Amino acid sequence: MADTTSNSFWARNWKRMFAAPTVLALAATLASCGSKAGDSGSETAAAPPSCVNTSGDTIKLGFLNSLTGGMAISEKTVSNVLHMAADEINASGGILGKKIDYIQEDGATDWPTFAEKTEKLITKDCVAAVFGGWTSSSRKAVKPVVERLNGLFYYPVQYEGLESSKNIYYTGATTNQQIIPALDYLKSQGVKTLFLAGSDYVFPRTANAIIKLYAAKLGIQIVGEEYVPLDKDDWTTQVAKIVAAKPDYVFNTINGSSNVGFVKAYYDAGLKPETTPIISVSIAEEEAPAMGHPVTGNYASWNYFESLQTPNNPKFIESWKAYPGSSGVTSDPMEAAYISLYLYKAQVEAAGSFDVDAINKVSKEKKITFEAPEGLVTLNGNNHHISKAAHIGRINADNQFDIVWASPGPIEPDPYLEGYDWFPADVRVRLVKAAG
């Protein structure tokens, strides 16, 4: 099910609000700004007492992923790797000596369902934390629930940034760790024109507003911008506009199975990576062979690739390939999900407690790290994101990625892009409000 409420909003308002030069004129009547980590502005009443039971030899955790619907193509693997991480942690003694007892729920690619299942997991199943989600719409459905109940949610996928919450930890990339490096790479390759293709919901709309601002700074012209709802696969009309615009690259912010329809329309229209390459931020090793057409020669921007040569990646790959129900390949979102459970373990053990407030406190006071498959990651306890290196990969004939560019080292998370002079404070406020 598509996020029809936000789709209709964007369809009515987005081009008017963010097409240059009116980017500075966003109406002040939009939804209220999301809270930063540590803020209490989104809380309207004291949270009810936690029902988490720490008296036994197990601790309950909730896994919430779309196992059905359009996002299942991506989220089933995230679910499975959470299971693997839990099994590994249990085999090594658990968390504070307690084995993980996980409860799996299906978000069903339906954002109200994500909210309902989160409330159930926290108030009925009494889980200590919830892990999962993929789309920003699913995260934004969960956010008010965990803030109201003072629960914890661990979100594993790259996203548009402009958010932080004391009740969410983000282990995927924020904008300055994926999208900005992708644009820097394109600039270094002499790219002068871009066409933006995205699913019609909050992540692509917000990401593309940021892309347009930074592209202008870099001297890259945006020659077109098209969206299709997340539950629709027909890109024929939109791809015809790409053909007419003749961009140097297509910047793809499409999610889920809608990518299959986009790729089909791309090749049916005679486009090819040799002349009009795609750079994606949601197609990884698992999605590439599922596109229905070879996508060799196109690109993706991620923080993790299976082809990375890091100390812990070989063991991670070996464990995943041997795990029951494995997709057989690793990818960035599932690696970020894997990080999330181990990060939680490190936080709980540093706090000596499963209490949410104690976890947040220790995360600010101590340096929490994890030797991840992508390399050492460090938690920023103030904004609840982690440091991550950026990589650009080119898809080869084996549907793996040959890394063509990498950042010099881990990039500190800056979800509000406060360190970038091309992103004015008033635009930041307005984009945060627009994202909800």
C-alpha positions in Angstrom: 0.0 0.0 0.0 1.4 3.4 -1.0 1.6 6.3 1.4 -1.4 7.9 -0.2 -1.8 10.7 2.3 1.7 12.0 1.7 1.5 11.3 -2.1 -1.5 13.6 -2.5 0.2 16.3 -0.4 3.4 16.2 -2.5 1.4 16.1 -5.7 -0.4 19.2 -4.7 2.4 21.2 -3.2 6.0 20.0 -3.9 6.8 21.6 -7.2 5.4 24.9 -6.0 7.4 24.7 -2.8 10.8 23.6 -4.0 11.2 24.5 -7.6 13.9 27.2 -7.9 13.8 30.0 -7.2 10.9 29.5 -4.7 12.8 27.2 -2.5 12.9 29.9 0.1 9.1 30.5 0.1 7.8 27.3 1.8 4.5 28.1 3.6 4.7 28.3 7.4 1.5 26.3 7.8 3.1 22.9 7.1 3.3 20.1 9.7 5.4 20.8 12.8 9.2 20.2 12.9 10.5 16.8 14.0 12.3 16.8 17.3 16.1 16.5 17.7 17.5 13.8 19.9 17.1 14.8 23.5 14.3 17.3 22.8 10.9 16.7 24.4 8.9 18.9 22.1 7.0 15.9 20.5 6.0 14.5 23.8 2.6 15.7 25.1 2.4 13.6 28.3 4.5 11.4 30.5 5.1 8.0 29.0 3.3 5.1 30.7 5.5 2.8 32.9 7.5 0.3 30.9 6.4 -3.3 31.0 9.8 -4.7 30.0 10.6 -7.7 32.2 14.3 -8.1 33.0 13.9 -10.6 35.9 14.4 -13.7 33.8 17.1 -15.1 31.7 15.7 -13.7 28.4 15.0 -10.2 27.0 12.3 -9.6 24.5 13.1 -7.6 21.3 10.8 -6.8 18.4 11.6 -7.1 14.7 9.3 -5.2 12.4 9.7 -5.6 8.7 7.6 -5.7 5.5 7.3 -9.4 4.8 4.5 -8.8 2.4 3.7 -6.0 -0.1 5.9 -4.0 -2.4 8.8 -3.6 0.1 9.1 -7.3 0.8 11.6 -7.5 -2.0 14.0 -5.7 0.2 12.8 -6.0 3.8 12.7 -9.8 4.1 16.5 -9.9 4.0 16.7 -7.2 6.8 14.4 -9.4 8.9 16.5 -12.5 8.3 19.8 -10.8 9.2 18.3 -9.6 12.4 17.5 -13.2 13.2 21.1 -14.1 12.4 22.5 -11.4 14.6 20.2 -12.5 17.5 21.3 -16.1 17.1 25.0 -15.0 17.1 24.5 -12.9 20.2 22.7 -15.7 22.0 25.4 -18.1 21.1 28.0 -15.8 22.7 26.1 -15.4 25.9 23.3 -12.9 25.1 23.1 -9.3 26.3 23.9 -8.8 30.0 23.7 -12.6 30.3 20.1 -12.7 28.9 19.3 -14.5 25.7 17.3 -12.6 23.0 13.7 -13.7 22.6 12.6 -12.0 19.4 9.1 -11.4 18.2 8.7 -10.9 14.4 6.0 -8.7 13.1 5.0 -7.9 9.5 4.7 -4.2 8.6 3.1 -5.3 5.3 4.3 -2.2 3.4 1.5 -0.3 5.2 2.5 2.7 7.4 -0.4 2.6 9.8 0.4 -1.1 10.3 3.9 -0.1 11.3 2.5 2.2 13.9 0.0 -0.4 15.2 2.6 -3.2 15.4 5.1 -0.9 17.2 2.5 -0.1 19.9 1.7 -3.8 20.2 5.3 -4.8 20.6 6.0 -2.2 23.2 2.8 -2.4 25.3 1.6 -6.0 24.8 4.7 -8.0 24.1 6.8 -5.8 26.4 9.9 -5.7 24.1 12.9 -3.6 25.2 13.5 -2.3 21.7 12.1 -2.6 18.1 14.3 -3.0 15.1 13.3 -2.6 11.4 11.5 -0.5 8.9 12.8 0.6 5.5 10.9 3.5 4.0 10.9 6.9 5.7 7.1 6.7 5.7 7.3 3.6 7.9 9.8 5.3 10.2 7.7 8.4 10.5 4.7 6.3 11.4 6.8 4.6 14.2 8.4 7.8 15.5 5.4 9.3 17.4 4.6 5.9 18.9 8.1 5.3 20.4 8.3 8.9 21.5 4.9 8.7 23.3 5.7 5.4 24.9 9.4 6.1 25.5 10.4 3.1 23.5 13.5 2.5 21.3 13.5 2.0 17.5 16.5 1.1 15.5 16.3 2.1 11.9 18.7 0.5 9.4 18.3 2.2 6.0 19.8 5.3 4.4 17.4 8.1 4.4 16.8 11.8 3.7 18.2 13.1 7.1 16.6 16.2 8.7 15.5 14.1 11.7 16.7 12.9 15.1 14.9 11.6 18.1 15.8 10.5 21.6 13.8 7.3 20.8 15.4 6.3 17.5 18.9 5.2 16.5 19.8 5.4 12.8 22.4 2.9 11.5 21.9 3.6 7.8 23.4 6.7 6.1 22.1 10.2 6.5 22.3 12.6 3.5 25.9 13.7 4.0 27.1 10.1 4.1 25.5 8.9 0.8 23.8 11.5 -1.4 26.3 14.3 -1.0 29.2 11.9 -1.7 27.4 10.6 -4.8 27.0 14.2 -6.1 30.7 14.9 -5.4 31.6 11.8 -7.4 29.4 12.8 -10.3 31.0 16.3 -10.3 34.5 14.6 -10.4 33.4 12.7 -13.5 32.4 15.9 -15.3 28.7 15.4 -15.1 26.8 18.5 -16.1 23.1 17.4 -16.2 21.0 15.1 -14.0 17.5 13.7 -14.2 15.8 12.9 -10.9 13.6 9.8 -10.7 12.0 8.8 -7.4 9.1 7.1 -5.7 6.4 9.5 -4.6 6.9 9.8 -0.8 8.9 11.6 1.8 12.4 10.2 1.2 12.7 10.9 -2.6 11.0 14.2 -2.4 13.2 15.5 0.5 16.4 14.0 -0.9 15.7 15.5 -4.3 15.1 18.9 -2.8 18.6 18.6 -1.2 20.1 17.3 -4.4 18.8 20.3 -6.3 20.4 22.7 -3.8 23.8 21.0 -3.8 23.7 20.4 -7.6 23.3 24.2 -8.0 26.3 24.7 -5.8 28.3 22.3 -8.0 27.1 23.7 -11.3 25.1 20.6 -12.2 21.8 21.3 -14.0 18.7 19.3 -13.1 16.9 18.7 -16.5 13.9 16.8 -15.2 12.2 15.4 -12.1 9.6 12.6 -12.1 7.8 10.5 -9.4 5.7 7.4 -9.4 3.8 6.1 -6.3 5.5 3.4 -4.4 2.9 0.8 -5.3 3.0 1.5 -9.0 5.4 0.0 -11.5 4.6 1.8 -14.8 7.4 4.2 -15.6 6.8 4.5 -19.4 5.7 8.1 -19.5 8.3 9.3 -17.1 11.2 7.5 -18.9 10.1 9.0 -22.2 10.8 12.4 -20.5 14.3 11.1 -19.6 14.9 10.2 -23.2 13.9 13.7 -24.3 16.0 15.4 -21.7 19.2 13.5 -22.6 20.8 13.8 -19.1 24.4 12.7 -18.4 23.1 10.6 -15.5 19.8 9.6 -13.9 19.8 9.9 -10.1 17.5 7.1 -8.8 15.7 7.5 -5.5 13.1 4.8 -6.3 12.3 2.2 -3.7 11.0 -1.4 -3.6 9.6 -3.3 -6.6 8.8 -0.1 -8.4 12.5 -0.2 -9.5 11.6 -3.3 -11.6 9.2 -1.2 -13.6 11.6 1.6 -13.9 14.4 -0.6 -15.2 12.1 -2.2 -17.7 11.0 1.1 -19.1 14.6 2.4 -19.1 15.7 -0.4 -21.4 12.5 -0.6 -23.4 13.1 3.1 -24.3 16.6 2.3 -25.6 18.5 3.9 -22.7 21.7 2.2 -21.7 24.4 2.7 -19.1 27.0 3.5 -21.7 25.2 6.7 -22.6 22.7 7.4 -19.8 23.9 5.6 -16.6 21.8 5.4 -13.5 23.2 6.1 -10.0 20.9 4.6 -7.3 20.7 4.9 -3.6 18.3 1.9 -3.1 19.5 -0.8 -5.5 22.0 -3.1 -3.8 23.4 -6.6 -4.4 20.1 -8.4 -3.7 17.9 -6.1 -5.8 20.2 -6.0 -8.8 19.5 -9.5 -10.1 15.8 -9.1 -9.4 15.4 -6.2 -11.9 14.3 -8.4 -14.7 17.1 -7.1 -17.0 20.9 -7.0 -16.6 21.8 -3.7 -15.0 25.6 -4.1 -15.6 27.3 -0.7 -15.9 25.0 1.3 -13.7 26.0 2.7 -10.3 25.0 2.8 -6.7 26.1 4.9 -3.7 26.3 3.0 -0.4 28.4 2.7 2.7 28.7 -1.1 2.5 29.3 -3.4 -0.5 29.9 -7.1 -0.3 33.1 -6.5 -2.3 34.6 -4.3 0.5 38.0 -5.5 1.7 37.7 -5.0 5.5 38.8 -7.3 8.3 35.3 -8.4 9.4 33.6 -8.6 6.0 34.7 -12.1 5.0 33.3 -13.7 8.2 30.1 -11.8 7.8 29.6 -12.9 4.2 30.4 -16.5 5.2 28.0 -16.5 8.1 25.2 -15.0 6.0 25.6 -17.4 3.1 25.4 -20.3 5.5 22.4 -19.0 7.4 19.0 -20.7 6.7 16.8 -18.6 4.3 19.8 -16.5 3.3 19.5 -14.5 0.0 23.1 -15.5 -0.7 24.4 -12.0 -1.0 25.1 -9.2 1.5 24.0 -5.6 1.1 24.1 -2.2 2.8 20.7 -2.2 4.4 21.0 -5.7 5.8 24.5 -4.9 7.1 23.1 -1.8 8.8 20.4 -3.9 10.4 23.1 -6.3 11.6 25.0 -3.3 13.1 21.8 -2.1 14.8 21.5 -5.2 17.0 25.2 -5.2 18.0 25.1 -1.5 18.6 22.1 -2.0 21.0 24.1 -4.8 22.8 27.0 -2.4 23.2 24.8 0.3 24.6 23.0 -1.9 27.0 26.2 -3.4 28.3 27.8 0.1 28.6 24.7 1.2 30.6 24.4 -2.0 32.6 20.7 -1.7 32.0 17.9 -2.1 29.4 16.3 1.1 30.6 15.8 3.6 27.7 16.9 6.7 29.6 20.0 4.9 30.9 20.9 3.8 27.3 20.5 7.3 26.0 22.6 8.7 28.9 25.5 6.4 28.4 25.4 6.9 24.7 26.2 10.5 25.2 28.8 10.0 28.0 30.8 7.1 26.5 32.2 6.3 23.1 30.1 3.4 21.7 31.7 1.6 18.8 31.3 -1.6 16.8 33.7 -3.3 14.4 31.2 -3.7 11.6 31.6 -5.5 8.3 31.9 -2.1 6.7 34.6 -1.1 9.2 34.7 0.6 12.6 31.5 2.7 13.2 31.1 5.1 16.1 27.9 6.3 17.6 27.2 10.0 17.9 25.2 10.0 21.2 23.8 13.5 20.5 22.1 12.9 17.1 21.8 9.1 17.4 23.5 8.4 14.0 26.8 6.6 13.3 30.0 7.5 11.4 30.2 5.7 8.0 32.5 5.7 5.0 30.9 6.4 1.6 31.5 4.2 -1.5 30.4 4.4 -5.1 30.1 1.0 -6.9 29.6 0.0 -10.5 27.5 -3.1 -11.1 29.4 -5.9 -12.9 28.1 -8.9 -14.8 27.9 -10.9 -11.5 25.5 -8.3 -10.0 28.3 -7.3 -7.6 29.8 -3.9 -7.3 33.2 -2.8 -8.4 34.1 0.1 -6.1 35.1 3.1 -8.2 35.3 5.7 -5.4 35.6 5.8 -1.6 35.7 8.6 1.0 39.1 9.0 2.7 37.5 7.6 6.0 34.3 7.5 8.0 32.1 10.6 7.6 30.6 12.1 10.7 26.8 12.1 10.6 25.3 15.6 10.0 21.6 14.8 9.6 20.6 18.5 9.5 23.4 19.5 7.2 24.4 22.2 9.6 28.0 22.1 8.4 27.2 23.0 4.8 27.1 26.6 3.7 24.9 25.9 0.7 22.1 24.7 2.9 20.7 27.8 4.7 19.1 27.6 8.1 15.7 28.8 6.9 15.6 26.2 4.1 16.5 23.5 6.7 13.6 24.5 8.9 11.2 24.5 6.0 12.3 21.1 4.7 12.1 19.6 8.1 8.5 20.9 8.4 7.7 19.6 4.9 9.0 16.1 5.7 6.8 16.0 8.8 
